[in-house]
Amino acid sequence: MTRLTEDQNRELMELNRDLEKRVRHRTRQLGENEEALKKSLVQLRKTLEATIQALALTAEARDPYTAGHQRRVADLSRAIAQKMGLSQDQVEGVRMAGSIHDLGKIYVPSEILNKPGKIRETEFELVKSHPQVGYEILKTIDFPWPVAEIELQHHERLDGSGYPNGLKGDEILMESRIVAVADVVESMSSHRPYRPALGVEKALEEIMSGRGRFYDERVVDACLSVFREDDYLLQ
């Protein structure tokens, strides 16, 4: 077996120390880069939150009767998604989309949105355009979730009777199915210019009657569980 000379041994030790030094330096650099990346992501998330909040306020400023509606839909959507066991990323995407699901109503004249009594068919057709309008506004924003598509589909129904595209079943995003149920429950529970609040129980009866036909079964079951087992309150 060949023995290392004293000089060779010294050189090897020097190389080893140099390598350890480089590794420590590189590790420190990676740690600093990771910390900078985390800070950047936190700042990006705050910017997204602020942008979405501004969009939500823009929509609600034109329709005082639905002030808080989008926030409540977002909160209920998040609770339903969590109950269903969706990933944290999906839960966050559902909440974000719920916060601005009615953004397209900025296109609808306020006299129609705030009109007491029944609106005409032509006026209802204009109201029905709001998912498409919202989609057109949001589609150019590079969200980390399919926010524009959720907005577009939140009035679609499993049997194809919804709007604007008459999608059926699995053609509809799960996130959109969640927002759809949360939207119905919140809307029916709250006061509107054309009718008084119907209450949560009436709203839950509505989604139960449409379970599997209009509304996703898993979503309806999760929503019922949220209210009846977790004592969820719309507030």
Summary of the structure (lengths in Angstrom):
residues: 235
radius of gyration: 26.2
end to end distance: 80.8
largest distance: 100.0
contacts: 708
relative contact order: 0.11
helix: 68%
strand: 3%
